Amino acid sequence: MWHKVHPVWFRVWITRSWWSEWFAINDWQAKSFFLLDIQLRKYIEEYYGKAWLAKVVVRQTKSDIEVILFTSKIAAITWKDNITINKLHENIRKKFGVSVVLTPKLLKTPELSAKIMAEFMVSQIENRSPFRKVAKNTIQKIMEKKPLWVKIKVSWRLWWVDIARSETYSEWRIPLQTLRVDVDYCETVAMTKYGIIGIKVWIAKSELFAKTKQLSKKEVIL
């Protein structure tokens, strides 16, 4: 029987860190931090929409809250003279009653972000582009940045048929159990006129540390 694990959370404290960075001293504070974390993420993603946020990191203490926005389009977040980000700061203060420090950061290689490439596929498929062409073009864009491997899975009612199925496209090998490999993963859906199409994207960026040497039987000291 298969036990499917999220590829990013499977590597926490090995090649990845948490997207929520806070520590609570009691149960009441943990509940309030957790609820505010979820509400901030949902509100920010709805506020920016198609700004292509790669990830949102929330750092909380008893007195300060910092939200780091990783994006491929810094102009879509800051706009002119930080008008958009200042308006978001004011809306959060009015809606949640907290003061938040918003820090946008630009991704140097957005093609290696699984969430950004998944959103790119969603925008293309929703504009009635063939899903096979979109998947192959996406893999080609990603492989130009020379990752270790790429895997894309498209599922549900493909080509307007009544029977759901899935198709998988990949480049190179796919070792999902290798923990030293930095794997980025995202799953989302495209809302089309003939139904919902599910999209999953795996991108292995690089190996963060070298493979350990395996001792032979003669080198093992009993």
HELIX and SHEET records of a PDB file:
HELIX    1   1 TRP A    9  ARG A   11  5                                   3    
HELIX    2   2 ASP A   27  TYR A   48  1                                  22    
HELIX    3   3 ILE A   74  THR A   78  1                                   5    
HELIX    4   4 ILE A   83  PHE A   96  1                                  14    
HELIX    5   5 PRO A  110  LEU A  112  5                                   3    
HELIX    6   6 ALA A  114  GLU A  126  1                                  13    
HELIX    7   7 PHE A  131  MET A  143  1                                  13    
HELIX    8   8 LEU A  158  TRP A  160  5                                   3    
SHEET    1   A 4 SER A  20  TRP A  22  0                                        
SHEET    2   A 4 LEU A  53  GLN A  60  1                                        
SHEET    3   A 4 ILE A  65  THR A  71 -1                                        
SHEET    4   A 4 VAL A 101  LEU A 106  1                                        
SHEET    1   B 4 ARG A 165  GLU A 171  0                                        
SHEET    2   B 4 TRP A 149  TRP A 156 -1                                        
SHEET    3   B 4 GLY A 195  GLU A 207 -1                                        
SHEET    4   B 4 VAL A 181  THR A 192 -1                                        
END                                                                             
